[in-house]
């Protein structure tokens, strides 16, 4: 949507109604305002309204196309001032260039689209901004990749697999956990003996992982509103 405000040197004698639909029709009928792409393609205002003192006019243009340059043409001589004198021609030139649509790097702007995010997407991308995947594909970073179904080996034989997201997700059995290279492919820290993980019999390990205690507890991270301490 483009709003153009036209300010007159004095108040306009409006011999027409102020109702939006009728005023816009009058503006179109008298060829008062156009956004011109070329001699055969142009836009007329969707809505028009005047200020309370009739000294400024707001034009509302909609359905502008992406990546298009428009030139504003005004026929101000269609209006008269309160003394019945026509306004002098307006000769200044104003151009407006619309932005490119965003297709996520996976498509191009639809040449027939207006400002609503329409793209012609490359396969297998879809959606207004080519930000989604067609059926059978799922997102992996910024790309769409083919779905991967669960198999008998997806969880290394140590968990339950689901592929609702388009790729295997494992709920590992007790004692097992995922690694960077294999789902359910390792023993948890208190288990041992992969691939047959069993509880670690050493109840007093020589090493442990423990977070360092803070040196200052006088912060909102540790003090509750009641004055109690949370670590």
C-alpha positions as CSV (number, residue, x, y, z in Angstrom):
1,X,0.0,0.0,0.0
2,X,1.2,3.5,-0.9
3,X,-0.2,6.6,0.8
4,X,0.3,9.9,-1.1
5,X,-0.6,13.2,0.6
6,X,-1.2,16.1,-1.7
7,X,-1.1,19.6,-0.1
8,X,-2.9,22.4,-1.9
9,X,-1.9,26.1,-1.6
10,X,-5.5,26.8,-0.4
11,X,-8.7,25.0,0.4
12,X,-10.4,23.1,-2.4
13,X,-14.0,23.8,-3.3
14,X,-15.4,20.3,-3.1
15,X,-18.6,20.1,-5.1
16,X,-18.6,16.4,-4.5
17,X,-19.4,14.1,-1.6
18,X,-16.8,13.3,1.1
19,X,-17.9,9.7,1.2
20,X,-14.8,7.6,0.4
21,X,-16.3,5.4,-2.3
22,X,-17.9,8.3,-4.2
23,X,-14.9,10.5,-3.8
24,X,-12.6,7.9,-5.2
25,X,-15.0,7.3,-8.2
26,X,-14.9,11.1,-8.9
27,X,-11.1,11.1,-8.7
28,X,-10.9,8.2,-11.2
29,X,-13.6,9.7,-13.5
30,X,-11.7,13.0,-13.7
31,X,-8.3,11.3,-14.1
32,X,-7.0,13.2,-11.0
33,X,-4.3,10.7,-9.9
34,X,-2.5,7.7,-11.3
35,X,0.5,5.6,-10.5
36,X,1.8,4.8,-13.9
37,X,4.1,1.8,-14.8
38,X,3.8,2.4,-18.5
39,X,1.2,3.8,-20.9
40,X,-1.0,0.7,-20.6
41,X,-0.4,-0.4,-17.0
42,X,-1.4,2.0,-14.2
43,X,-3.1,2.1,-10.8
44,X,-5.9,4.4,-9.6
45,X,-6.5,5.2,-6.0
46,X,-8.5,2.7,-3.9
47,X,-9.5,5.4,-1.4
48,X,-9.4,9.2,-1.3
49,X,-10.1,11.5,1.5
50,X,-9.6,15.2,2.3
51,X,-8.5,16.9,5.5
52,X,-11.1,18.8,7.6
53,X,-10.0,22.1,6.0
54,X,-10.1,20.7,2.5
55,X,-6.5,21.8,2.0
56,X,-4.9,18.4,1.6
57,X,-5.8,15.2,-0.1
58,X,-4.7,11.6,0.8
59,X,-4.6,9.1,-2.0
60,X,-4.4,5.4,-1.1
61,X,-3.0,3.1,-3.7
62,X,-3.1,-0.7,-3.3
63,X,-2.1,-3.8,-5.2
64,X,1.3,-2.5,-6.1
65,X,3.5,-5.1,-7.8
66,X,7.0,-6.1,-6.6
67,X,10.1,-4.8,-8.1
68,X,8.2,-2.1,-10.1
69,X,8.8,1.6,-10.6
70,X,5.8,3.8,-10.7
71,X,5.4,7.5,-11.7
72,X,2.8,9.6,-10.0
73,X,0.7,11.7,-12.3
74,X,-1.6,14.4,-10.9
75,X,-4.3,16.4,-12.7
76,X,-4.7,19.2,-10.1
77,X,-6.5,21.4,-12.6
78,X,-9.6,19.3,-12.0
79,X,-10.1,21.1,-8.7
80,X,-11.1,24.7,-8.0
81,X,-10.5,26.9,-5.0
82,X,-13.2,28.6,-3.0
83,X,-13.3,31.4,-5.5
84,X,-14.1,29.0,-8.4
85,X,-10.6,29.3,-10.0
86,X,-8.9,26.1,-11.2
87,X,-5.6,25.2,-9.7
88,X,-2.5,25.5,-11.9
89,X,-1.0,22.3,-13.3
90,X,1.3,20.3,-11.1
91,X,4.4,19.5,-13.1
92,X,6.8,18.0,-10.6
93,X,7.7,14.3,-11.1
94,X,7.6,11.7,-8.3
95,X,8.6,8.1,-8.8
96,X,8.2,5.1,-6.4
97,X,10.0,1.8,-6.6
98,X,8.6,-1.2,-4.7
99,X,10.9,-3.7,-3.0
100,X,11.7,-7.2,-4.0
101,X,9.7,-10.0,-2.5
102,X,11.6,-12.4,-0.2
103,X,11.8,-16.0,-1.5
104,X,14.4,-17.3,1.0
105,X,16.9,-17.8,-1.8
106,X,14.7,-20.6,-3.2
107,X,12.5,-18.9,-5.8
108,X,11.7,-15.8,-7.7
109,X,8.9,-13.1,-7.4
110,X,5.8,-14.0,-9.2
111,X,5.5,-11.3,-11.9
112,X,1.8,-11.2,-11.5
113,X,1.9,-11.0,-7.7
114,X,1.1,-7.9,-5.6
115,X,2.5,-7.1,-2.2
116,X,1.5,-10.3,-0.4
117,X,4.6,-12.4,-0.5
118,X,4.0,-14.5,-3.6
119,X,6.9,-16.4,-5.0
120,X,7.5,-19.0,-7.7
121,X,9.4,-21.6,-5.7
122,X,12.0,-24.0,-6.8
123,X,11.3,-27.7,-6.0
124,X,11.0,-28.9,-3.2
125,X,10.3,-25.6,-1.6
126,X,6.8,-24.1,-1.1
127,X,4.9,-21.4,0.8
128,X,4.5,-17.6,0.3
129,X,8.3,-17.0,0.9
130,X,9.5,-20.5,-0.2
131,X,10.2,-21.1,3.5
132,X,8.4,-24.5,3.7
133,X,9.0,-27.9,2.2
134,X,6.6,-30.0,0.1
135,X,5.4,-33.3,1.4
136,X,8.1,-35.8,1.6
137,X,10.8,-33.3,2.6
138,X,11.8,-31.6,5.8
139,X,13.9,-28.6,6.9
140,X,17.6,-29.1,7.6
141,X,19.0,-25.7,8.4
142,X,17.9,-23.5,5.5
143,X,17.4,-26.4,3.0
144,X,14.7,-28.9,2.3
145,X,16.0,-32.5,2.3
146,X,14.2,-35.8,1.6
147,X,12.5,-37.4,4.6
148,X,14.2,-40.3,6.3
149,X,12.1,-43.1,7.6
150,X,12.8,-45.1,10.7
151,X,14.5,-48.5,10.2
152,X,15.4,-51.4,12.5
153,X,18.9,-49.8,13.0
154,X,17.9,-46.2,13.4
155,X,18.3,-46.3,17.2
156,X,21.2,-48.8,17.1
157,X,18.8,-51.4,18.5
158,X,18.5,-49.6,21.9
159,X,15.5,-47.4,21.6
160,X,12.1,-46.6,20.1
161,X,12.1,-44.6,16.8
162,X,9.5,-42.1,15.5
163,X,9.8,-40.2,12.2
164,X,6.9,-37.8,12.4
165,X,9.2,-34.8,11.9
166,X,10.6,-36.3,8.7
167,X,13.6,-37.9,10.2
168,X,14.3,-40.5,13.0
169,X,14.0,-39.4,16.6
170,X,14.9,-42.0,19.2
171,X,13.7,-42.5,22.7
172,X,16.6,-44.4,24.1
173,X,16.3,-47.3,26.5
174,X,17.5,-46.7,30.1
175,X,21.3,-46.6,30.2
176,X,21.7,-45.4,26.6
177,X,22.1,-42.0,25.0
178,X,22.6,-40.3,21.6
179,X,26.0,-39.4,20.3
180,X,27.1,-37.0,17.5
181,X,27.3,-40.0,15.1
182,X,24.7,-42.5,16.3
183,X,21.3,-42.5,18.0
184,X,21.3,-44.4,21.3
185,X,25.0,-45.2,20.3
186,X,26.6,-44.8,23.7
187,X,26.1,-45.6,27.4
188,X,25.0,-42.9,29.8
189,X,27.6,-41.5,32.2
190,X,26.6,-43.9,35.0
191,X,26.5,-47.0,32.7
192,X,29.2,-49.0,31.1
193,X,29.8,-51.8,28.6
194,X,28.3,-50.6,25.3
195,X,26.6,-52.1,23.4
196,X,25.3,-54.0,26.4
197,X,25.1,-51.1,28.9
198,X,24.9,-52.0,32.5
199,X,25.0,-49.8,35.7
200,X,28.5,-48.8,36.7
201,X,29.4,-50.8,39.8
202,X,31.7,-48.1,41.1
203,X,29.5,-46.2,43.5
204,X,32.4,-43.9,44.4
205,X,33.9,-42.7,41.2
206,X,37.3,-40.9,41.4
207,X,36.0,-38.1,39.2
208,X,32.7,-36.2,39.0
209,X,31.2,-33.4,37.1
210,X,29.9,-30.6,39.3
211,X,29.3,-26.9,38.5
212,X,31.3,-24.4,40.3
213,X,29.6,-22.5,43.2
214,X,29.0,-18.8,42.5
215,X,31.2,-16.3,44.4
216,X,28.3,-13.8,44.9
217,X,24.8,-14.8,45.7
218,X,23.5,-11.3,46.1
219,X,21.8,-11.2,42.6
220,X,18.3,-11.7,41.3
221,X,19.5,-15.0,39.8
222,X,19.7,-16.6,43.3
223,X,17.5,-14.5,45.6
224,X,13.7,-15.0,45.4
225,X,11.1,-12.3,46.1
226,X,10.5,-13.8,49.6
227,X,14.2,-13.5,50.5
228,X,14.8,-17.3,50.1
229,X,18.0,-18.5,48.4
230,X,17.8,-20.6,45.2
231,X,20.9,-22.3,43.9
